[in-house]
């Protein structure tokens, strides 16, 4: 959604500042994804716009973060390579629909590889991913609300960053590409944070921005990218950001027994919902 080289460098700098290893993975994943696109004969515009690279970056980062052991380096890079194939395949399958692939290739591939750890020894899950029986799950609302950290982390979590400075740098990168995109990103994290707060979510994930980053992506997609120019674009984007919160909570419950992270699935589902509904409503208005 952000097609600006300087913005990409600023975001990469933010990731690298927080964790140089993740910065290396992000850079190599982007490089590999772009290179494969060029040598495989993909459309030049598709490659130049980074449409084959962003899923590679997210896949590389996710696998590096959620796996452990020295082998996670090469698994992350191989995963980035495979994500290009998955992205290309899904772009072909969905070419005659109104639905873009968004981050779905990265989500589905990451889930599959993380689940492989239960039967393949080379995949070692991080201690952060602990399967939990729903019958014994406990709701913890205690804690101190950290409003500013929650808002900034809601932007940083798009790239798995949960510290203030990397989040600010990522936001600067968004503003560098477009002040409009930046304002929508701030609106998205604020709306999602407030929604999660008033729906009485647990304080810890609220402070970490785990209920906000999908809202950021959803409002950018619905209001700026696919709904640009529509008179209801802003309102639709805000509604999309709000809906990502209960969807995230529901997905967390579905995935909890497997110890899987929700990633950006809420964003994908809500964006597809609004795009599909928008097409139907347009047709009804023309009849």
Protein Blocks (a to p, Z undefined) as FASTA:
>chain_A
ZZcfklmmmmmmmmmmmomklmmmmmmmmmmmmmmmmmnopafklmmnopmmmmmmmmmm
mmmmmpgcjklmmmmmmmmmmmmmmmmmmmmmmmmpcbdfkjmmmmmmmmmmmmmmmmpm
klccdfklccddfklpccdfbdcddfklmmmmmmmmmnopabfklmmmmmmmmmmmomkl
mmmmmmmmmmmmmmmmmnopafklmmnopmmmmmmmmmmmmmmmmmgoiaklmmmmmmmm
mmmmmmmmmmmmmmmmnopafkjmlmmmmmmmmmmmmmmmmmmmmZZ
